[in-house]
């Protein structure tokens, strides 16, 4: 209960002292994969964004497609906050029950967790006093720790005692955020 109270006070303080936007990614929403975020000012040309992306699809054509990512991100705005080009860096975590791209059309899928670190570039344009569009692209390194299973039997196909590891450079951030200013 104390943690919730402290978090509430912290969020209220941030909200009362700076511009804060709530955001929804229009591109991923079209694919029924919601991506929501909150971005707030932390300096003259700096902002902090935290977003959550989730695919709730337990199965698509019999293949698991469920994943969740949590991404805290620092952004530096070249012109001014919330208007023009920016670049940023992030580190985040993922949870997945998913058939990886290199196992498409096979009987294999992976279940595990991961972390990622990367960068982003984007452009923000104000539509009016309250609304803004945020177009962005980014990616980086994802390191996954997973167990591999057969879709048909649910048995493990891999020979690892505990977890397999897999790291890839990936483009994993893309979208158009429709943003609404809270204060």
N, C-alpha and C positions, 0 to 999 in steps of 0.2 A: 504494500500500500504506500509506503514511503517513497519507493521508486516512481510510482505513478504520479504522486504529488509533486516530486522534484521535476520530473519530466514535463508535467503540465506547466509548472512555473517557468521552466526554461523555455518551452515553446511560446508561452505567452510573452515572455520578455523579448524574445527574438521578433515575434510578431509586432509588438508595440514599438520597437526601435528601428525597424527597417522595412524596406519593401519586400513583400513575400508573395510569391505566385504559387498557385496550385495548378498542376498541368496534367493533361491526358494526351497520350500519343495517338493521333488520329490514324496513322498507318497500321500499327499493330492491332488497334481496336477493330479495324475492318476484317482482320483475320481471327477475331475473337480471342486475342491474346492481350489482355489489358496491361498497360504500362502507365503507371501514375507516379507523379513526382511532386516534390515541393522544393522551390528554389528561393533562397533568401540572401540578402546582401550581407557581406562580412567585411567590406572595405570599400574604398573609393572606386576601384575598378574590379573588385573581386566578389564572387558569389559562391555559395555552397548549395549543391543540389543533392537530394537523396531520392532515389527512385526504386521502385519495385516493379518487376516484370514477371508475369505468370502465365503459363500455359496449363490450363486445368484439364486438358484432354488426356484422359487415362488411356485412350486407344483411338487411333485413326486408321481405318482399314486393317484392324487387328494388330497394329504396331503401336507401342507406347510412345506418347509425345508430351509427357508431363515434365515441366521444369519451372524453376523459380530463380530469379536473380535479385540481389540486393546490392545497390551501387551508390556509395557516397562519392561525390565528385567535387573537386575544386575547379572553378572557372575564372579565367582572366579575360576581361573585356577590353579590347584595344581602343575603342572610341569612348563609350560610356556604358554603364550597366544597362542591360535589357534593351540595347539598341545597337545593332551592328555585329561585326565579327567577334568571335571569342575562341579561345583554345582552353582545353582543360585536361586534367589528369584524374584517374580514378583507380580504386582498388575495391574489389567486391567479392561476393560469394555466390555460389550456385548450389542448388539441389536438383537432381535430375533422375528421371526414370524414362529413358529415351533411347531410341535407336540412332546411333551416331551415323553421320553422313557416309562413312566408308563401310557401313554394314547394311545400307539400304538394299532391299530385295534379298535379304538373308533371314535366317531364323534366329538371329542374335540381337540382343539389346543390352544396355548397360544401366546400372542403378548405382548412384553415388553422390558425392559432393565435390566441389571444386572451388578454386579461387581464381581471380583474374586481375590483371593489372594492365592498364592501357591509357590511351589518350583519345581526345575527341576534338573536332572542330565544328563550328556551327555559326549560324547567323540568326539573330533575333530582330524582328520588326514589330513595332507597336502598331496595332490596328486602331485603337482609341485609348481613352484614359484607363480602361480596365483590362482590355484584351491584347494579347501578344501572340505571335507565332514564333516558334523556335525550331528551325530546321538544322539537323545535325547528322554527322556520320563519325563513326569511331570504331576502334577495335584494339586488339592487343594480344597478350599471352593468356591462355586459359590452361590451368593445370587441374586435371581431374583425377580423383581417386574413386575407383568403382569396382563393382563385381559384375561379371558378364554372365548373362542367363540366356537359355533357349526359350523362345516364345512358346513353342509347341509343348514343352514339358515343364518349364519353370526350373529346370536343373541348371547348375553352373556349367558353362562351356570352357571357362578359363582354368588354368592350372595353378593360379596364384593362391598361396595360403590365406592371405588376408585380402588386400586390395591390389588391383592393377593400377598403374599410373599412366596417364596419357597427357601430353602437352602439345598444344597447337597454337600457332598464330592465326587469329580469326578476326574477320570483320563482324562484330556482334552488336554494334549500336548504330541504329538508323531510324530516322523518323521525322515527323512534324508534330511538335507538341502544341496543342491549343492551350494557352495559358491565361489564367484569370488572377488579377491582383487582389489580394485580400485586404490590404490597407491603403 
